[in-house]
Amino acid sequence: MKKVRKVFVGILALTIGVFTLVSCNKSDPTPLYAVVDVFVQDIKTDDGVKYGIFVYATANYEIKSATVTGPGTGGEVYQLTASSNKQQFVFIPATADYTSEFPAVGNYSFEITSVNDEQLTGIDAVGAEKLAPILIKTATFTDHLLKTSWDNLTGADAYVVNFYSADKSKFIFSSNYLASDLVEFEFGSTTSGWASGESPVANTSYVLELLGVRAEAGATSDQGNNLQFITLDSKTITWQ
């Protein structure tokens, strides 16, 4: 079965999706199929680094419901909710959902039901691999270009720079996946990656976000669609 590729804007601004699920209905000439991913993300708090589970699923039909159950007997159940596109369902942890303990390692089981009541089941494995917390080292302007720098993270497969409105309600810009040996990125109003109709306004506040990405163990190709761990840092800046 073919994989569905969608751009999930607002969490990662990355193309996400892995593990094609198998439809329970074999007779449908156009069967329901979907791609899903479970990964871990960190946040920095006054009590130290904490971790949360993110889940993403997208299908070729509108989804009615989607759940994922954590590993083991009595594993935690995560109820996914619709994004602006009803073919995409997500679980985004609230601040209270993050814990000092790393989330359970093992197979996370999915069940997706379409609006036509067709069901898919499948699993995605979460490993124990993680990254040290990433930090924005500098964020400076030269000739209306914003240059962001960071220290290289051991084990990172890529970096991503995102840009949001001051309250993070609107996604504005995202870089492509940046190579693991890069430690800086520069962009301006003419750089490819701006959302349609968006461009920076001088003397306006924005949120700059830097992601360090680690792919799933054994993912030697298409690593952007096999996510294991995301570490992020953010900074409010005024465009110059």
C-alpha positions in Angstrom: 0.0 0.0 0.0 1.0 3.5 -0.7 2.1 6.0 2.0 0.3 9.3 2.5 2.6 12.4 3.0 1.2 15.4 4.7 2.8 18.5 6.2 2.0 18.9 9.9 2.3 22.6 10.5 2.3 23.9 14.1 4.1 21.1 15.9 7.1 20.4 13.8 6.5 21.9 10.5 8.0 18.7 9.2 6.7 16.0 6.8 5.7 13.3 9.3 4.3 9.8 8.9 5.5 6.3 9.0 4.2 2.7 9.4 1.4 2.1 6.9 -1.4 0.5 8.8 -3.3 -2.5 7.4 -7.1 -2.2 6.7 -9.5 -4.7 8.3 -11.7 -4.5 5.2 -10.0 -6.3 2.3 -12.9 -6.0 -0.2 -12.9 -2.2 -0.5 -11.6 -1.3 -4.0 -10.0 1.8 -2.5 -9.0 0.6 1.0 -8.4 2.9 3.9 -4.8 3.4 4.6 -2.9 5.6 6.9 0.6 6.5 8.2 1.4 7.2 11.8 4.2 8.2 14.1 4.9 8.3 17.8 7.8 10.3 19.1 9.1 11.9 22.3 9.7 15.6 22.8 11.3 17.5 25.7 10.6 20.8 27.4 12.7 22.8 29.8 11.1 23.6 33.2 12.2 25.1 36.5 12.3 21.5 37.7 14.5 20.3 34.9 13.9 18.7 31.5 10.6 16.8 31.1 9.3 14.5 28.3 6.1 14.0 26.5 4.6 11.7 23.9 3.4 13.2 20.5 1.3 11.2 18.1 0.4 11.9 14.5 -1.8 10.0 12.1 -3.0 10.8 8.6 -5.3 8.8 6.3 -6.7 8.8 2.8 -10.2 9.3 4.1 -11.6 11.5 6.9 -11.0 10.0 10.3 -13.8 9.5 12.9 -11.7 8.4 15.8 -8.1 7.5 16.5 -6.4 6.1 19.7 -3.0 4.8 20.6 -2.3 2.6 23.6 1.1 2.5 25.3 3.2 -0.6 25.9 2.4 -3.3 28.4 -0.6 -4.4 30.3 -2.7 -1.4 31.3 -0.8 0.9 29.0 -1.8 4.5 28.8 -4.5 5.4 26.2 -4.0 8.5 24.1 -7.1 9.9 22.4 -6.2 11.7 19.2 -8.2 14.7 18.0 -8.7 16.2 14.5 -6.5 18.9 13.2 -7.9 21.5 10.7 -7.7 18.7 8.1 -10.0 15.8 9.3 -7.8 13.3 7.5 -5.1 14.2 10.2 -5.5 13.4 13.9 -3.0 14.2 16.6 -2.2 13.9 20.3 -0.4 17.0 21.6 0.6 16.8 25.2 -0.5 19.6 27.6 2.2 21.0 29.9 0.8 18.8 32.7 1.4 15.7 30.6 5.1 16.1 30.5 7.0 14.1 33.2 10.6 13.8 34.5 10.5 10.1 33.6 11.1 9.1 30.0 7.9 7.8 28.4 7.4 4.0 28.3 9.6 2.3 25.7 8.1 -0.4 23.4 5.2 -0.8 20.9 2.4 1.7 20.8 -0.7 0.2 19.4 -3.0 2.2 17.0 -6.7 1.9 16.1 -8.1 4.3 13.5 -11.7 4.4 12.4 -12.8 6.3 9.3 -16.1 8.1 8.8 -17.2 5.0 6.9 -16.5 2.9 10.0 -13.6 1.1 8.4 -10.8 0.3 10.9 -7.1 0.1 10.8 -4.8 -1.3 13.4 -1.0 -1.2 13.7 2.0 -0.4 15.9 4.9 2.0 16.1 7.9 1.4 18.4 9.4 4.0 20.6 12.9 3.5 21.7 15.0 4.8 24.6 17.2 7.1 22.4 17.1 10.8 23.2 19.1 14.0 22.7 20.6 16.4 25.1 18.5 19.6 25.3 19.2 22.0 22.5 19.9 25.7 23.1 19.7 28.7 20.8 23.2 30.0 21.2 22.7 33.3 19.3 20.0 34.9 17.2 21.3 38.1 15.5 20.4 40.3 12.5 22.7 41.4 9.7 21.2 43.2 6.7 17.7 42.0 7.6 18.8 38.4 7.8 18.3 36.5 11.0 21.1 34.1 11.8 20.6 31.4 14.5 23.4 29.3 15.9 23.6 26.4 18.2 26.1 23.7 19.5 26.1 20.4 17.7 24.2 17.7 19.5 25.7 14.2 19.6 23.3 11.8 18.0 21.2 14.4 16.1 20.2 13.5 12.6 19.0 16.9 11.6 18.0 20.4 12.8 15.0 22.6 11.9 14.4 26.3 12.4 10.7 27.4 12.7 9.2 30.9 13.1 5.8 31.8 14.6 3.7 34.8 15.5 4.4 36.2 19.0 1.7 34.1 20.6 2.6 31.0 18.5 -1.0 30.9 17.1 0.3 31.2 13.5 3.1 29.2 11.8 5.0 31.5 9.5 8.3 29.9 8.4 10.1 26.6 8.4 13.5 25.6 7.1 14.1 22.3 5.4 15.8 19.6 7.3 19.3 21.0 8.1 22.3 18.6 8.0 23.5 17.2 11.3 26.9 18.9 11.0 25.5 22.4 10.6 25.5 24.7 13.7 23.9 27.8 12.1 21.2 28.9 9.8 20.4 32.3 8.2 17.1 33.4 6.6 15.3 36.5 5.5 12.1 37.6 3.7 13.2 36.1 0.4 14.3 32.8 1.8 12.3 29.7 0.7 10.1 28.4 3.5 7.6 31.1 4.3 3.9 30.2 4.7 1.7 31.4 1.8 1.1 35.1 2.2 3.5 35.5 5.1 6.6 37.7 5.4 8.3 39.4 8.4 7.4 42.9 9.5 10.0 45.2 11.0 9.7 46.0 14.7 7.3 43.1 15.2 7.8 40.4 17.8 8.0 36.7 16.7 8.9 33.4 18.3 12.0 31.7 16.9 12.1 27.9 17.4 15.0 25.5 17.0 14.6 21.7 16.8 17.1 19.0 17.1 15.8 15.7 15.5 16.8 12.1 16.2 15.4 9.4 13.9 14.3 6.0 14.9 17.0 3.4 15.4 17.7 1.6 12.2 16.2 4.3 10.0 18.9 4.6 7.4 16.7 6.3 4.8 13.7 8.7 4.9 14.7 9.6 8.4 12.4 12.6 8.4 9.4 10.2 8.4 10.8 8.0 11.2 11.0 10.2 14.2 12.2 9.1 17.6 13.0 12.2 19.6 12.7 16.0 19.2 14.4 18.5 21.5 13.5 22.2 21.1 14.3 25.7 22.3 12.6 28.9 21.6 13.3 32.6 21.9 11.1 35.8 21.3 12.8 38.2 18.9 11.9 41.5 17.2 12.4 41.5 13.5 14.9 44.1 12.2 
